[in-house]
């Protein structure tokens, strides 16, 4: 009887051991399944977000494009005004419908604050712009003025600014920023800005052209700044896009943008500006200017649409890949579990039970019961070792993810922060607006950098950029943020600083750079470069701070370069 009870006890312990093995298998499989599921949900979210981003980008472009039919209405002759008004109404109806559809899309996918902004702030701003356009169109021809027309145009600018706000924050709030498709987020945002800057190049002089008046100095300056920004943004697109993604189709669209808009469209505006400065009659009317220039903008939209389509394709591929991985993980885990259960049941009935029965016979003769206990302890030790190894692998993965994140936030060439790090810092500042009042911004731009590249080559140009970055890092505090903003442009952000201190720091940085000879191994010689800097301290928003600093940089450049400017 005792032998029977003892055998039953061993059988129970064997069953417990089998359960432990199955649980251990589940313990290994479940994290893999959970990880695959999380990857699948991230890929699904990235696909949703790029689709939302595409809708918002298209809406932003359409709001910017609404200025074209609006300008046609305001600058048209009485004979064509009715036709243009009908065209404008149809366009507005399409934009309104798109706003409603985009707001619903944002709500469905968790971007509720942005949907609210779209339905309220954007529509309110758009209504103000449209009311200004309609008020001007309703004014008798004899009572109109260029100032009233320019006011209506400026009001339409504000509507685009509101839509661009939604686009930016949809990008910043996306959880799929680490996906492959997110590579194009910044490029799409820059192209959206480029499309609007392209429109403003002509819109800023539209009023004076329509009335045949001399273009005001402020409008000339704004148009020139828009032109400079358009060239800069075009170059920035090519700079921030990784080389691996510059496929022939992208390159063709990028070059076409330069040819049709930068090389052909902007010279038309420059000619009109020159005619104004010389006191000559304009070669185009306001309506003709709109018709000629608006076709040039399509190249910007074509490039943006290509990148949106391409990023959407990548997101779909990642989604289906993650879906397949999840299914395979579930299938493999289920098969492994069923196989383990089958093997254990089979082993118990065909191997272990006969062994227990044989052991019982031996125990009747030897009365020895220590072997099974020792074996159980051995199994426990092996399981603990496997758990420890898994824990180590998870820790290694966390370290690798941290390293990859640091790499993503760092400019490869210079080792300073990149635009992604800047966007995260801007998001931090926008949640703490009180810090902006004491935040200093220095924009540092290399003088005649194109001459360096053309004279010595891009390799030497890259070396010069790296040397300048090293100089900037060496002469600012560790808490200050140095960002490579563009090809030859850097940002230095300093918290808790007075304007005089910021201006002194900017001049010190300029002096260190211009007084330093940089050794270029490729030349086996030294070269000397200079920089110009714009300084601003404190603003209501990041965009205002950047605009102030950029304005001062423009002033510094106008002084003859190698200069620092600020208020």
C-alpha positions in Angstrom: 0.0 0.0 0.0 2.8 2.4 0.9 4.6 1.6 -2.4 1.3 2.4 -4.3 0.9 5.7 -2.5 4.6 6.5 -3.2 4.2 5.8 -6.8 1.1 8.0 -7.0 3.1 10.8 -5.3 5.9 10.5 -7.9 3.3 10.5 -10.7 1.8 13.7 -9.3 5.2 15.3 -9.1 5.8 14.3 -12.7 2.5 15.9 -13.7 3.5 19.1 -11.9 6.8 19.0 -13.7 5.0 18.7 -17.1 2.8 21.6 -16.2 5.8 23.7 -15.2 7.4 22.9 -18.6 4.2 24.0 -20.4 4.0 27.2 -18.4 7.6 27.9 -19.1 6.9 27.5 -22.8 4.0 29.9 -22.5 6.2 32.2 -20.6 8.6 32.3 -23.5 5.9 32.4 -26.2 3.6 35.1 -24.7 6.3 37.9 -24.7 7.0 37.1 -28.4 3.3 37.2 -29.2 2.8 40.4 -27.2 5.8 42.0 -28.9 4.6 40.9 -32.4 1.1 42.3 -31.5 2.6 45.6 -30.4 4.7 45.8 -33.6 1.5 45.1 -35.6 -0.5 47.8 -33.7 2.4 50.3 -34.2 2.5 49.5 -38.0 -1.3 49.8 -38.1 -1.1 53.2 -36.3 1.7 54.4 -38.6 -0.5 53.5 -41.7 -3.5 55.4 -40.2 -1.3 58.4 -39.3 0.3 58.7 -42.8 -3.2 58.5 -44.3 -4.3 61.3 -41.9 -1.2 63.3 -42.6 -1.8 63.0 -46.4 -5.4 64.4 -46.0 -4.2 67.3 -43.8 -1.3 68.1 -46.3 -3.7 68.1 -49.2 -6.1 70.3 -47.3 -3.2 72.7 -46.4 -2.3 72.9 -50.1 -5.8 73.5 -51.2 -6.2 76.3 -48.7 -3.0 77.8 -50.1 -4.3 77.4 -53.6 -7.6 79.1 -52.8 -5.6 82.4 -53.0 -5.3 81.9 -56.8 -9.0 82.1 -57.7 -9.5 84.7 -55.0 -6.7 86.8 -56.6 -8.4 86.3 -60.0 -11.7 87.6 -58.7 -10.1 90.7 -57.0 -7.8 91.6 -60.0 -10.2 90.7 -62.8 -11.9 93.0 -65.2 -15.7 93.5 -64.9 -16.3 91.3 -68.0 -14.7 88.2 -66.4 -15.6 88.8 -62.8 -18.8 86.8 -62.8 -17.0 83.7 -64.3 -14.2 84.0 -61.7 -16.7 84.4 -58.9 -18.4 81.2 -59.8 -15.1 79.4 -60.0 -14.1 80.7 -56.6 -17.5 79.5 -55.1 -17.0 76.0 -56.5 -13.4 75.9 -55.1 -14.6 77.2 -51.7 -17.3 74.5 -51.5 -14.7 71.8 -52.2 -12.4 73.2 -49.5 -15.3 73.4 -47.0 -16.2 69.8 -47.7 -12.6 68.7 -47.4 -12.3 70.5 -44.0 -15.4 68.6 -42.7 -14.1 65.3 -44.0 -10.6 65.9 -42.6 -12.0 66.9 -39.2 -14.1 63.7 -39.0 -11.0 61.7 -40.0 -9.0 63.3 -37.3 -11.7 62.6 -34.7 -11.9 58.9 -35.7 -8.2 58.4 -35.3 -7.6 60.1 -32.0 -6.5 63.6 -33.1 -9.5 65.3 -31.3 -7.7 68.6 -30.4 -6.5 69.0 -34.0 -10.0 68.3 -35.3 -11.4 71.0 -33.0 -8.7 73.4 -34.2 -9.7 72.5 -37.8 -13.4 73.0 -37.2 -13.1 76.2 -35.2 -9.9 78.2 -35.4 -9.1 77.3 -39.0 -12.7 77.9 -40.2 -12.8 81.2 -38.3 -9.5 82.3 -39.9 -10.6 81.2 -43.3 -13.9 83.0 -42.9 -12.1 86.2 -42.1 -9.9 85.9 -45.2 -13.0 85.1 -47.4 -14.9 88.0 -45.9 -12.1 90.3 -46.8 -11.9 89.0 -50.3 -15.7 89.3 -50.8 -15.7 92.8 -49.3 -13.1 93.9 -51.8 -14.9 92.2 -54.7 -18.2 93.9 -53.7 -16.5 97.3 -53.6 -17.1 99.4 -56.7 -14.2 99.6 -59.0 -13.7 103.3 -58.5 -13.6 103.0 -54.7 -11.1 100.2 -54.5 -7.5 100.6 -53.3 -4.3 98.6 -53.4 -4.2 98.7 -49.6 -7.7 97.0 -49.4 -6.6 94.4 -51.8 -3.3 93.7 -50.0 -5.3 93.4 -46.7 -7.5 90.7 -48.2 -4.5 88.8 -49.5 -2.8 89.0 -46.0 -6.0 87.7 -44.4 -5.8 84.6 -46.7 -2.2 84.1 -45.5 -3.5 83.7 -41.9 -5.9 80.9 -43.0 -2.9 78.9 -44.3 -0.9 79.5 -41.1 -3.8 77.9 -39.2 -3.9 74.8 -41.4 -0.1 74.5 -41.2 -0.4 74.4 -37.4 -2.6 71.3 -37.7 -0.2 69.6 -40.1 2.8 70.2 -37.8 1.1 69.0 -34.7 -0.3 65.9 -36.4 3.3 65.0 -37.2 4.6 65.8 -33.7 1.8 63.8 -32.0 2.2 60.8 -34.3 3.2 57.6 -32.4 4.6 56.2 -35.6 7.4 58.7 -35.9 9.9 55.8 -35.6 8.5 54.0 -38.6 10.1 53.9 -42.1 7.4 56.1 -43.5 8.2 58.8 -40.9 11.4 59.4 -42.9 9.3 61.6 -45.2 7.4 63.5 -42.5 9.8 66.4 -42.3 10.2 66.5 -46.1 6.4 66.6 -46.6 6.2 69.4 -44.0 8.9 71.4 -45.7 7.2 71.0 -49.1 3.9 72.2 -47.7 5.8 75.3 -46.5 7.5 75.6 -49.9 4.1 75.5 -51.7 2.9 78.4 -49.6 6.1 80.4 -49.8 5.9 80.0 -53.6 2.4 81.5 -53.6 3.4 84.4 -51.4 6.2 85.4 -53.7 3.6 86.6 -56.2 0.8 87.5 -53.7 2.9 90.0 -51.9 3.2 92.2 -55.0 -0.3 91.4 -56.4 -2.0 94.5 -55.1 0.5 97.0 -56.6 0.6 95.1 -59.9 -3.2 95.2 -60.1 -3.4 98.9 -59.5 -0.3 99.7 -61.5 1.3 101.3 -58.5 4.8 101.2 -57.1 5.3 98.2 -54.9 5.6 99.2 -51.2 9.0 98.6 -49.6 7.5 96.2 -47.1 5.9 94.1 -49.8 9.1 94.1 -51.7 11.0 92.9 -48.6 8.4 90.2 -47.9 8.5 88.9 -51.5 12.3 88.8 -51.5 12.2 86.9 -48.2 9.7 84.5 -49.6 12.0 84.0 -52.6 15.0 83.3 -50.4 12.9 81.0 -48.3 11.7 79.1 -51.4 15.3 78.5 -52.5 16.3 77.5 -49.0 13.4 75.1 -48.6 14.1 73.5 -52.0 17.7 72.8 -51.0 16.6 71.7 -47.6 14.4 69.0 -49.0 17.3 67.5 -50.8 19.5 67.9 -47.7 17.3 66.1 -45.1 16.2 63.3 -47.3 18.5 60.3 -46.9 20.5 59.3 -50.0 19.0 55.9 -50.1 15.5 57.4 -50.7 16.6 59.6 -53.6 15.2 57.4 -56.3 15.2 58.5 -60.0 11.5 59.5 -59.9 12.1 61.7 -56.8 15.2 63.3 -58.5 13.3 64.0 -61.7 10.5 65.8 -59.7 13.0 67.7 -57.5 14.8 68.9 -60.6 11.6 69.8 -62.4 10.5 71.9 -59.4 13.7 73.9 -59.7 13.4 74.3 -63.5 9.7 75.3 -63.7 9.3 77.3 -60.5 12.7 78.5 -59.2 14.3 79.1 -62.6 11.2 80.2 -64.5 8.5 81.3 -62.1 10.5 83.5 -59.7 12.3 85.5 -62.5 8.8 86.6 -63.6 8.2 88.1 -60.2 11.7 89.6 -60.1 11.1 91.3 -63.5 7.9 92.9 -62.1 9.8 94.1 -59.0 12.6 95.5 -61.1 10.0 97.4 -63.3 8.5 98.9 -60.1 11.9 100.0 -58.9 12.7 101.6 -62.3 9.3 103.3 -62.6 8.4 101.3 -65.7 5.0 100.0 -66.8 4.3 96.4 -65.6 4.5 93.8 -68.3 1.7 91.8 -66.7 -1.7 92.5 -65.1 -2.6 91.0 -61.7 -4.8 88.4 -63.4 -2.1 87.5 -65.9 0.4 87.2 -63.1 -1.9 84.8 -61.2 -2.5 82.7 -64.4 1.2 82.5 -65.3 2.7 81.8 -61.8 0.0 79.4 -60.4 0.9 76.7 -63.0 4.5 76.8 -61.7 3.3 75.8 -58.2 2.1 72.4 -59.4 5.7 71.0 -59.4 5.8 71.5 -55.6 2.5 69.7 -55.1 3.6 66.9 -57.5 6.8 66.2 -55.5 4.8 66.3 -52.2 2.2 63.9 -53.6 4.9 61.5 -54.8 6.5 61.5 -51.3 3.0 61.0 -49.7 2.2 58.1 -52.0 5.7 56.6 -51.5 5.5 56.9 -47.7 1.9 55.4 -47.8 3.3 52.5 -49.8 6.0 51.9 -47.2 3.5 52.1 -44.4 1.3 49.5 -46.1 4.3 47.2 -46.6 5.3 47.5 -42.9 1.7 46.9 -41.8 1.4 43.7 -43.9 4.8 42.6 -42.7 3.9 43.1 -39.1 0.6 41.3 -39.7 2.3 38.4 -41.2 4.8 38.3 -38.3 2.0 38.3 -35.8 0.2 35.4 -37.6 3.4 33.4 -37.9 4.2 34.0 -34.2 0.8 32.8 -33.1 0.9 29.7 -35.4 4.4 28.7 -34.3 3.6 29.3 -30.7 0.4 27.2 -30.9 2.1 24.4 -32.8 5.0 24.4 -30.3 2.5 24.3 -27.4 0.5 21.5 -28.9 3.6 19.5 -29.8 4.9 19.9 -26.3 1.7 18.7 -24.8 1.6 15.8 -27.2 5.2 14.8 -26.4 4.7 15.1 -22.7 1.5 13.1 -22.7 3.1 10.5 -24.9 6.3 10.4 -22.9 4.3 10.1 -19.7 2.2 7.2 -20.9 4.9 5.3 -22.8 8.1 6.2 -20.9 7.7 7.8 -17.5 4.8 5.6 -16.2 6.7 2.4 -17.1 9.8 3.8 -15.5 7.8 4.7 -12.4 6.5 1.2 -12.3 10.0 -0.2 -12.7 11.2 2.2 -10.0 8.5 1.0 -7.7 9.8 -2.5 -8.1 13.3 -1.4 -7.4 12.2 0.6 -4.4 10.6 -2.4 -2.9 14.0 -4.0 -2.9 16.2 -1.0 -2.2 13.9 1.5 -0.4 15.7 4.5 -2.0 13.8 7.7 -2.9 16.4 10.5 -3.4 17.0 10.4 -7.2 13.7 12.1 -8.3 14.1 15.0 -5.9 17.6 15.7 -7.1 16.4 15.6 -10.7 13.6 18.1 -10.0 16.1 20.6 -8.4 18.2 20.3 -11.5 15.3 21.2 -13.8 14.5 24.3 -11.6 18.1 25.5 -11.9 18.0 25.2 -15.7 14.7 27.2 -15.9 16.2 30.0 -13.8 19.2 30.1 -16.1 17.0 30.5 -19.2 15.0 33.3 -17.5 18.2 35.1 -16.6 19.4 34.8 -20.3 16.1 36.3 -21.5 16.4 39.2 -19.0 19.9 39.9 -20.3 18.7 40.0 -23.9 15.9 42.4 -23.0 18.4 44.7 -21.3 20.7 44.6 -24.3 17.7 45.5 -26.5 16.9 48.5 -24.3 20.5 49.7 -24.6 20.4 49.3 -28.3 17.2 51.2 -28.6 18.7 54.1 -26.6 21.7 54.1 -28.8 19.5 54.2 -32.0 17.4 57.0 -30.5 20.6 59.0 -29.9 21.8 58.4 -33.4 18.4 59.5 -34.8 18.6 62.8 -32.9 22.2 63.6 -34.1 23.4 65.0 -37.4 25.7 62.4 -39.0 28.2 64.8 -40.4 28.7 67.3 -37.5 27.7 65.4 -34.4 25.4 68.2 -33.3 21.6 67.9 -32.9 19.4 67.5 -36.0 15.9 68.8 -36.9 14.2 65.8 -35.1 15.9 66.8 -31.9 14.9 70.4 -32.5 11.2 69.4 -33.0 11.2 67.6 -29.7 12.8 70.6 -28.0 10.2 73.0 -29.6 7.4 70.7 -28.4 8.9 71.0 -24.9 9.0 74.8 -25.2 5.4 75.0 -26.4 4.2 73.2 -23.3 6.2 75.7 -21.2 5.6 79.1 -22.8 7.1 81.0 -19.9 10.5 79.6 -20.9 10.2 81.3 -24.3 10.4 84.7 -22.8 14.0 84.0 -21.7 15.1 81.7 -24.5 17.7 83.1 -26.9 18.1 82.0 -30.5 21.1 82.5 -32.7 20.9 81.6 -36.4 24.4 81.1 -37.8 24.8 81.0 -41.6 28.0 80.4 -43.4 29.0 83.2 -45.8 29.4 82.3 -49.4 29.2 78.6 -48.7 28.3 77.9 -52.3 31.6 79.5 -53.3 33.5 77.1 -51.0 31.7 74.1 -52.6 32.2 75.3 -56.1 35.9 76.1 -55.5 37.1 73.2 -53.3 34.4 70.6 -53.8 31.6 69.3 -51.5 34.0 67.1 -49.5 35.9 70.2 -48.4 32.6 72.0 -47.8 31.5 69.2 -45.5 34.9 69.5 -43.6 34.3 73.2 -43.2 30.8 72.6 -41.9 32.1 70.1 -39.4 34.9 72.4 -38.2 32.3 75.2 -37.7 30.1 72.9 -35.7 33.0 71.9 -33.5 33.8 75.5 -32.9 30.2 76.2 -31.9 30.1 73.3 -29.5 33.4 74.3 -28.0 32.2 77.8 -27.1 28.7 77.3 -25.7 27.5 75.7 -22.5 26.8 72.0 -22.2 23.2 72.9 -21.5 22.9 74.9 -24.8 21.4 73.2 -27.9 23.4 73.4 -31.1 21.3 72.3 -34.2 22.3 71.8 -37.8 19.2 73.4 -39.3 20.1 73.2 -42.9 23.1 72.6 -45.2 25.1 75.5 -44.0 22.9 76.9 -41.3 23.0 76.3 -37.5 20.8 77.2 -34.6 22.1 77.9 -31.1 19.3 77.8 -28.4 20.2 79.2 -25.0 17.8 79.2 -22.0 17.7 82.0 -19.4 19.7 84.6 -21.2 19.4 88.4 -21.7 19.6 89.9 -25.1 22.9 91.7 -24.5 24.5 88.4 -23.4 23.1 86.6 -26.5 24.3 89.3 -28.8 27.8 89.1 -27.2 27.8 85.3 -27.5 26.8 85.5 -31.2 29.6 88.0 -31.9 32.1 85.8 -29.9 31.1 82.8 -32.0 31.4 84.8 -35.2 34.9 86.0 -34.1 36.2 82.6 -33.1 35.1 81.2 -36.5 36.5 84.0 -38.7 39.8 84.2 -36.8 40.3 80.5 -37.0 42.0 78.7 -39.8 40.5 75.3 -40.4 42.8 72.5 -41.5 41.4 70.5 -44.4 43.1 67.1 -44.9 41.9 66.8 -48.4 43.7 70.1 -49.3 46.6 69.6 -46.9 46.1 73.3 -46.2 44.1 75.7 -44.1 41.0 77.7 -45.2 39.3 80.6 -43.6 35.5 81.1 -43.5 33.2 83.6 -42.0 29.6 83.5 -40.8 26.7 85.9 -40.2 24.3 85.6 -37.4 20.8 86.8 -36.4 19.9 87.1 -32.7 16.5 87.1 -31.0 15.5 86.6 -27.4 12.0 86.0 -26.1 8.8 85.6 -28.1 5.2 84.5 -27.7 5.9 81.4 -29.8 8.7 79.4 -31.4 7.7 80.5 -34.9 7.8 84.2 -33.8 11.3 83.7 -32.3 12.5 82.0 -35.4 11.1 84.7 -37.6 12.7 87.4 -35.6 16.1 85.7 -35.7 15.8 85.0 -39.4 14.9 88.6 -40.1 18.1 89.8 -38.2 20.2 87.2 -40.1 18.9 88.7 -43.3 19.9 92.2 -42.0 23.4 90.9 -41.1 23.8 89.4 -44.6 22.7 92.7 -46.1 25.5 94.5 -44.2 28.1 92.7 -46.2 28.3 89.4 -44.2 30.6 88.5 -41.3 28.2 90.4 -39.1 25.8 90.0 -36.3 22.4 91.6 -36.1 19.6 91.8 -33.5 17.2 94.2 -31.9 
